[in-house]
Amino acid sequence: MNGSILHAIRRHLIVAASFGVASNLLVLAPTLYMLQVYDRVLPSRSIETLLMLIVFMCIALGMMLCVDVVRARILSHLAREIGDRLDRLALAARVEMQARRASTHALANPSDIAALRSFLSGAGVIALMDLPWLVFYLFIMFLFHWSLGLIAMSSAVLLIGLALVNDRLTEANIRSNTARQRETEQLYAQINRNAEIVTVLGMNTAMIDAWSERRRIDVDAQTSVADVSALNRNIGKIARQAIQVAMMGTGAWLVINQFATGGVMMATTLLLGKALAPIDQIIGSWKQLTEVRQAWSRLNALCCQPPAPQTVALPRPAGHLSSDVIGFSSREIGDPRGRALLGNVRFTLGAGQLLVIVGPSASGKSTLLRLLAGIWKPHAGAIRLDGANIAQWPRESLGRFLGYVPQDVELFGGSVAANIARDPDASRHDSAAIILAAKRAGVHDMILALPDGYQTHIGDSGLALSGGQRQMIAFARALFGDPRLVLLDEPNSNLDVEGERRLNMALQALKRDGVTVVVVTHRQTVLALADRVMVMRAGEIDCFGTREHVQGWMQSRMKPAAAPSHESRQETPAS
């Protein structure tokens, strides 16, 4: 695990263990009390001795209460501190993997962290800490008489064996059930996320039946595990009662034959219960312990991720953009087939220029845009901003100078202002900067027309807005702050004629302000603003150059007798 997290766990457990020493020593007080009452007070009929023993017990029980409360508080604080750190790490890792479109199955999820937090703050971890004291209690019982110690030791072996059998019978089921539950939860989320299409296409019954069938299988598996665990608990309960009977009977036999006193008989019976209590607690929380063990590998992998490299803070970029992507395959995003997605994508774009990327579907346009945004990294080559590899930029620092509108626009639940400000708490940002971004995107008047203006709550993912409104607010979000590079993927796909006109005006203003813009589009209206045009096909550049150059190249391609010249496929240097 991460060094700081391991240090925190070690520090808390050492302190908790020290209080555990005091707790387990104080537990001997009732045993000593019982021994003294039966062997001294009753034969001597001394009220004074009894009163002194009662005072001693009151002090010991009070100390035991304080020690146990403090130990529980220490472990509770540990669970909260570790849980908070892991929650942040898990969300950061999941966001990164989702942004890269990589698989997240091996990542720790909130249920893993909740299992660890519940275990650390529950009785299970205390039972594990108290379990080594079993040897100490057995030693004391052997001192009383070897037969009492032998019964206690056999009892411990029996209960530990029941716990191991329970683990053997349930571990595989718990592991497979956890995997199935994740799939069921994903299906539930997918149905909710696609509720509109499910309703319109009449898929409700089919999807609900599919989810219900998976849920039924999950519940059956959980019931099977619960039944096995309950059977083992009941067997253990009967076994403990039988052990108490055997211990009491053996103690009585020893007293009758004058091998032990009545106090020894009662004290060993009481001490046996304390010695076996940690095993009993471990059996009771075995399912939780198994879940933590299975989650540990994922949590450990999460904590062992190398920290982000410390990079030198680079100055505010001017916006010079260049690509030298020799290769990028689907293996970089978790596809084992390793299909080539991009190859030999080389171009240069000057600061303040507007590049329009066109081409058929699946030609690599959106893939290239994600590379330019730094979400994905080429396995050969580099994307450079002002000459620096974009991977050298700290993510938070780069985000201030980067605007991005993906093809599938996603907004956050909350106000319009919060979405534009890139922060759920818009009050932490200057209102003038939020309004300026909206005006640069041409949506200020549209926002004022909303019921509460910039404070209008747009619902989950912006469902209260139209597709065009969501797209324009996402554009305003991209322009918040001082972006020097703006990347737009189909920014006009949901816009009407008026919306396109405002978008084109905003793009012209960005060019005047010296902002570098890259637009992926299937519409031709943006081409009139382009300084450079790129035509992509099958993951490579078919043509790159000025608008006039590319238009001439396309016209020559349309003539049946003409074949594209070698020169037409060469890059035109950006000036």
Buried (B, 14 or more C-beta within 10 A) or exposed (E): BBEEBEEBBEEBBEBBBEBBEBBBBBBBBBBBBBBBBBBBBEEEEEEEBBEEBEEBBEEBBEBBEBBBEBBBEBBBBBBEBBBEBBBEBBEEBBEBBEBBBBEBEEBBBBBBBBBBBBBBBBBBBBBBBBBEBBEEBBEBBBEBBEBBBBBBBEBBEBBBEBBEEBBEBBBEBBBEBBEBBBEBBEBBEEBEEEEEEBEEEEBEEEBEEBBEEBBEBBEEBBEBBEEBBEEBBEBBEEBBEEBBEBBBEBBEEBBEEEBBBBBBBBBBBBBBBBBBBBBBBBBBBBBBBBBBBBBBEBBBBBBEEEEEEEEEEBEEBBBBBBBBBBBBBBBBBEBEEEEBBBBEBEBBBBBBBBBBBBBEEEBBBBBBBBBBBBBBBBEEBBBBBBEBBBBBBBEEEBBEBBBBBBEEBEBBBBBBBBBBBBBEEBEEBEEEBBBBBBBBBBBBEBBEEBEEEBBBBBEEBBEBBEEBBBBBBBBBBBBBBEBBBBBBBBBBBBBEEEBBEBBBBBBEBBBEEEBBBBBBBEBEBBBEBBBBBBBBEBBBBBBBBBBEBBBBBBEEBEEEEEEEEEEBBEBBEBE
